[in-house]
Amino acid sequence: MISRIVVHDRPAEELASLLRLLREQAGMTQEELSYSSGLSIRTISDLERGRTTTPQRRSIALLADALCIEGDSLEHFRQAARGRSVAQCPSCSARLQLDELIGQKRSA
C-alpha cells in the first residue's frame, strides 16, 4: 500500500509511474497483471508508458481489483487516472483543486 504520493505536473506520467510502482510492489509482471485484470498486455503497457492518458473507468477498476488497491491508495490511483494531480493528503488535494480553479478563473 502506498503511503505517500508526490504531486507531479504531468498527470499522465503520474498515472504511468504509479501503475508501474503498484504492479512492482505486488510482485507482478505486465503479463500477470493482464491475466489477473482481464486487460490486454498492450493496454497495461500503454498505461505504464503514458501513451494512454484517458483510461476507461472499468479498466481502472479492473486494475485496482487485480492489484488489491484499497483505501487512500485506491483514491490516489483513481485521481491519477482522471488526470488530476494527487496530493499527499485530502486537505492538500482540496487546496490543490481550489488553486487550479482560481488559476482558471484568473486566466479567463
Phi and psi restraints in degrees (value plus and minus 20) as a CYANA .aco file:
   2 ILE   PHI    -104.2   -64.2
   2 ILE   PSI     111.2   151.2
   3 SER   PHI    -121.4   -81.4
   3 SER   PSI     -36.1     3.9
   4 ARG   PHI    -168.6  -128.6
   4 ARG   PSI     107.0   147.0
   5 ILE   PHI    -136.7   -96.7
   5 ILE   PSI     112.9   152.9
   6 VAL   PHI    -112.9   -72.9
   6 VAL   PSI     118.1   158.1
   7 VAL   PHI     -94.0   -54.0
   7 VAL   PSI     114.1   154.1
   8 HIS   PHI    -139.0   -99.0
   8 HIS   PSI     139.0   179.0
   9 ASP   PHI    -102.2   -62.2
   9 ASP   PSI     -36.8     3.2
  10 ARG   PHI    -137.6   -97.6
  10 ARG   PSI      76.8   116.8
  11 PRO   PHI     -78.2   -38.2
  11 PRO   PSI     -54.2   -14.2
  12 ALA   PHI     -83.5   -43.5
  12 ALA   PSI     -61.2   -21.2
  13 GLU   PHI     -88.3   -48.3
  13 GLU   PSI     -53.1   -13.1
  14 GLU   PHI     -83.7   -43.7
  14 GLU   PSI     -66.6   -26.6
  15 LEU   PHI     -81.8   -41.8
  15 LEU   PSI     -63.8   -23.8
  16 ALA   PHI     -79.3   -39.3
  16 ALA   PSI     -70.3   -30.3
  17 SER   PHI     -90.2   -50.2
  17 SER   PSI     -54.4   -14.4
  18 LEU   PHI     -86.3   -46.3
  18 LEU   PSI     -64.6   -24.6
  19 LEU   PHI     -81.8   -41.8
  19 LEU   PSI     -64.7   -24.7
  20 ARG   PHI     -81.0   -41.0
  20 ARG   PSI     -65.0   -25.0
  21 LEU   PHI     -81.0   -41.0
  21 LEU   PSI     -66.6   -26.6
  22 LEU   PHI     -83.9   -43.9
  22 LEU   PSI     -60.9   -20.9
  23 ARG   PHI     -83.8   -43.8
  23 ARG   PSI     -64.9   -24.9
  24 GLU   PHI     -86.1   -46.1
  24 GLU   PSI     -59.0   -19.0
  25 GLN   PHI     -84.1   -44.1
  25 GLN   PSI     -51.0   -11.0
  26 ALA   PHI     -98.8   -58.8
  26 ALA   PSI     -26.7    13.3
  27 GLY   PHI      50.8    90.8
  27 GLY   PSI      12.7    52.7
  28 MET   PHI    -133.2   -93.2
  28 MET   PSI     128.4   168.4
  29 THR   PHI    -106.9   -66.9
  29 THR   PSI     149.7   189.7
  30 GLN   PHI     -81.2   -41.2
  30 GLN   PSI     -57.1   -17.1
  31 GLU   PHI     -84.3   -44.3
  31 GLU   PSI     -63.3   -23.3
  32 GLU   PHI     -85.4   -45.4
  32 GLU   PSI     -59.6   -19.6
  33 LEU   PHI     -86.4   -46.4
  33 LEU   PSI     -57.5   -17.5
  34 SER   PHI     -80.0   -40.0
  34 SER   PSI     -67.4   -27.4
  35 TYR   PHI     -83.1   -43.1
  35 TYR   PSI     -65.1   -25.1
  36 SER   PHI     -89.2   -49.2
  36 SER   PSI     -53.5   -13.5
  37 SER   PHI    -113.1   -73.1
  37 SER   PSI     -43.6    -3.6
  38 GLY   PHI      65.7   105.7
  38 GLY   PSI     -15.5    24.5
  39 LEU   PHI    -113.3   -73.3
  39 LEU   PSI     137.2   177.2
  40 SER   PHI     -92.9   -52.9
  40 SER   PSI     135.5   175.5
  41 ILE   PHI     -80.9   -40.9
  41 ILE   PSI     -57.9   -17.9
  42 ARG   PHI     -82.5   -42.5
  42 ARG   PSI     -61.5   -21.5
  43 THR   PHI     -79.6   -39.6
  43 THR   PSI     -66.3   -26.3
  44 ILE   PHI     -84.7   -44.7
  44 ILE   PSI     -64.3   -24.3
  45 SER   PHI     -80.9   -40.9
  45 SER   PSI     -65.1   -25.1
  46 ASP   PHI     -82.0   -42.0
  46 ASP   PSI     -59.2   -19.2
  47 LEU   PHI     -85.5   -45.5
  47 LEU   PSI     -64.0   -24.0
  48 GLU   PHI     -90.1   -50.1
  48 GLU   PSI     -44.1    -4.1
  49 ARG   PHI    -113.6   -73.6
  49 ARG   PSI     -22.6    17.4
  50 GLY   PHI      58.6    98.6
  50 GLY   PSI      -8.6    31.4
  51 ARG   PHI     -94.3   -54.3
  51 ARG   PSI     -54.9   -14.9
  52 THR   PHI    -116.8   -76.8
  52 THR   PSI      98.0   138.0
  53 THR   PHI    -127.7   -87.7
  53 THR   PSI     -32.3     7.7
  54 THR   PHI    -151.7  -111.7
  54 THR   PSI      54.0    94.0
  55 PRO   PHI     -87.5   -47.5
  55 PRO   PSI     132.9   172.9
  56 GLN   PHI     -91.5   -51.5
  56 GLN   PSI     128.9   168.9
  57 ARG   PHI     -78.1   -38.1
  57 ARG   PSI     -58.8   -18.8
  58 ARG   PHI     -81.9   -41.9
  58 ARG   PSI     -60.3   -20.3
  59 SER   PHI     -82.5   -42.5
  59 SER   PSI     -63.4   -23.4
  60 ILE   PHI     -85.1   -45.1
  60 ILE   PSI     -60.4   -20.4
  61 ALA   PHI     -84.0   -44.0
  61 ALA   PSI     -61.8   -21.8
  62 LEU   PHI     -84.8   -44.8
  62 LEU   PSI     -61.6   -21.6
  63 LEU   PHI     -85.2   -45.2
  63 LEU   PSI     -63.6   -23.6
  64 ALA   PHI     -81.0   -41.0
  64 ALA   PSI     -62.3   -22.3
  65 ASP   PHI     -84.6   -44.6
  65 ASP   PSI     -65.3   -25.3
  66 ALA   PHI     -84.8   -44.8
  66 ALA   PSI     -52.3   -12.3
  67 LEU   PHI    -113.1   -73.1
  67 LEU   PSI     -20.9    19.1
  68 CYS   PHI      36.0    76.0
  68 CYS   PSI      25.2    65.2
  69 ILE   PHI    -103.2   -63.2
  69 ILE   PSI     112.2   152.2
  70 GLU   PHI    -157.4  -117.4
  70 GLU   PSI     147.2   187.2
  71 GLY   PHI      38.9    78.9
  71 GLY   PSI    -157.4  -117.4
  72 ASP   PHI     -80.4   -40.4
  72 ASP   PSI     -56.3   -16.3
  73 SER   PHI     -82.0   -42.0
  73 SER   PSI     -57.7   -17.7
  74 LEU   PHI     -84.7   -44.7
  74 LEU   PSI     -63.4   -23.4
  75 GLU   PHI     -85.4   -45.4
  75 GLU   PSI     -60.1   -20.1
  76 HIS   PHI     -80.2   -40.2
  76 HIS   PSI     -63.3   -23.3
  77 PHE   PHI     -83.4   -43.4
  77 PHE   PSI     -65.1   -25.1
  78 ARG   PHI     -83.8   -43.8
  78 ARG   PSI     -62.0   -22.0
  79 GLN   PHI     -82.2   -42.2
  79 GLN   PSI     -65.1   -25.1
  80 ALA   PHI     -82.1   -42.1
  80 ALA   PSI     -58.9   -18.9
  81 ALA   PHI     -86.5   -46.5
  81 ALA   PSI     -48.6    -8.6
  82 ARG   PHI    -101.3   -61.3
  82 ARG   PSI     -23.4    16.6
  83 GLY   PHI      63.6   103.6
  83 GLY   PSI       1.2    41.2
  84 ARG   PHI    -123.6   -83.6
  84 ARG   PSI     123.9   163.9
  85 SER   PHI     -86.2   -46.2
  85 SER   PSI     124.5   164.5
  86 VAL   PHI    -129.3   -89.3
  86 VAL   PSI     108.6   148.6
  87 ALA   PHI    -117.8   -77.8
  87 ALA   PSI     154.9   194.9
  88 GLN   PHI     -97.4   -57.4
  88 GLN   PSI     -40.4    -0.4
  89 CYS   PHI    -169.4  -129.4
  89 CYS   PSI     140.3   180.3
  90 PRO   PHI     -77.4   -37.4
  90 PRO   PSI     -60.9   -20.9
  91 SER   PHI     -87.3   -47.3
  91 SER   PSI     -55.3   -15.3
  92 CYS   PHI     -85.8   -45.8
  92 CYS   PSI     -60.6   -20.6
  93 SER   PHI     -83.0   -43.0
  93 SER   PSI     -64.2   -24.2
  94 ALA   PHI     -83.6   -43.6
  94 ALA   PSI     -62.2   -22.2
  95 ARG   PHI     -83.4   -43.4
  95 ARG   PSI     -60.7   -20.7
  96 LEU   PHI     -83.2   -43.2
  96 LEU   PSI     -65.2   -25.2
  97 GLN   PHI     -84.4   -44.4
  97 GLN   PSI     -58.8   -18.8
  98 LEU   PHI     -83.8   -43.8
  98 LEU   PSI     -64.7   -24.7
  99 ASP   PHI     -79.0   -39.0
  99 ASP   PSI     -59.5   -19.5
 100 GLU   PHI     -84.7   -44.7
 100 GLU   PSI     -61.6   -21.6
 101 LEU   PHI     -85.0   -45.0
 101 LEU   PSI     -63.4   -23.4
 102 ILE   PHI     -82.8   -42.8
 102 ILE   PSI     -63.0   -23.0
 103 GLY   PHI     -81.7   -41.7
 103 GLY   PSI     -59.3   -19.3
 104 GLN   PHI     -87.0   -47.0
 104 GLN   PSI     -59.5   -19.5
 105 LYS   PHI     -88.7   -48.7
 105 LYS   PSI     -57.0   -17.0
 106 ARG   PHI     -87.6   -47.6
 106 ARG   PSI     -57.0   -17.0
 107 SER   PHI    -101.7   -61.7
 107 SER   PSI     -32.3     7.7
